[in-house]
């Protein structure tokens, strides 16, 4: 089994668990299933796309607007160079 070094917060959670300080949640399996379905529904909403940015890119583009603005600018340049991309807004 692979061993991982826990950070301070993870260590605190582990100790609380081991000491029995974390209460059980009634119907946990059902609640987990419902939460997963809600997350899935959110990610698959029409018009919603999830893209994970590398850390160095995320340092420059802090929100969806900044990412969309630059991608639209790039798309416009591409449209000017290739009319086959004219369907892009």
N, C-alpha and C positions, 0 to 999 in steps of 0.2 A: 504494500500500500504506500502511495506517495504521501509524504508529510509536507505540510505547508506551515510557514511562519505566520502567525496571526498578528494583525495589528492590534492596537490597544482596545479599540471598540469591539473587535471580534473576540478578543480575550475576555472582555467584560461580559459579553453575551454568553460565551461558553461557561464561564464561572457561575453566572446566574442560573443557567440551565442545569449545571451539575449540582447546584445547591437547592434545586427545586423551587426557585423563585419565579419561574415562568409558568403561568397557569395554562392548563389545557383549554383549547377552544372547542366548545360543543359543535358537533357536525363539521369538523375541520375539513374533511374530504369534500363535502358538498360546497363549502365556502371557497375552497381552493378551486374547485371545478368552475364555479360561478365567476370567480375573479379572472380565471384564465379565459373564459368565454368573453367576458367584458373587454379584456385586453385585446383579444383576437378581433372582436367586432370593431374596436376603436382603430386598430391598425389597418383594417380592411375597409374603412369607410370610403365611399366614392371620392376620388380626388385626393386621397391621402396616400403619400408614399414615404416610406421610412428609408433614409440613407444614413449610414454611419460614417461620420467624418473622422479622418485621422487626427490625432491630437494637434499636430502642427497646423492643419487647416482650420480646426475649430478655434485655435487661438486668434485667427484673423477674422473668421466669419462666426459671429456670436449668436446669430439667430436665423430663422428661416428667411426673413426678408432680405438679409444681406446675401445669403446664398442664392436665393431666387433672382435677385437683381443682377448679380454677376453672371449667373447662368443665362439669363435673358440677353445680356449684352453679348456674351459669347455666341449664343444662338443667332442673334441678329447678324453678327459678322459672318457666321457660317452660311446664313441664308443669302447674304450678298455674294458669297463665293460660289454657292451651289443652289440654284433655283429649285432643285428637287426637295429642299427643306422648307419651301414656302408655306407649308401648312402649320409651321410653328408660329405661335402667337407673337 
